[in-house]
Each structure stands twice: as structure tokens, then as C-alpha cells.
Amino acid sequence: MSRVRARVQRGRRGWAPGGIVTYAADRLHEEVAYVAYHFHWSWDSILDLEHPDRLRYVAEIARINTRISQGR
């Protein structure tokens, strides 16, 4: 089992996290890389976020990038 899948299924503290347990590993990597690139947070810090919170950060980063690219 991959490290990501094991962490998603088991959680950081050894118990199953709430929310989506079978989240696609590729999508998870994309989200973690995106947040890590922009905020310079560690892998563990990002994975410790609840799924909705991580998606919110992804959306906010995208909005900021859009505003910057449009010169606003």
C-alpha cells in the first residue's frame, strides 16, 4: 500500500479520518502540491487538514492567482 493511501485510510494518529476515505491518490497529490507550493507548508500539515478545509485553501489560492493574473 502506498504511503499516501495508508495515511488517508489510517489517518496521522492511527485512526480513520472523517470524510472521504477513498479519495483518489492523484487528486490528493495535486492538492497537496498546490498548497505546498504556494504556502510552503509541510506534507503532514496539509494532510492534517480536513478535506473541506484543504479544498477551501485550493480554491482561495486559485482565486488569488486569478486576480493577480488579471491585474486586480
Steps between C-alpha positions, in 0.01 A plus 500: 500500500635842413590746775226738389229236492610364838492850652162578347348174622669501841537869575804657659421378848408142406125548480284537193432864410151627438379581153617337180726203574548379141594837351698459177875499573580705188253772600635501855855547369384791281334675793795448734751617238290808419464610862863413584628698200309813593510489881821301556323273749622147573339186358381400849350841574298495180385139546390585855243742355147370467406443137260798478761729656768385254262559209424848635871587501533369144205716392632811677846460347340464156295818556808695608695376198214597268482852644877542469506376141216740411685790660246568774 
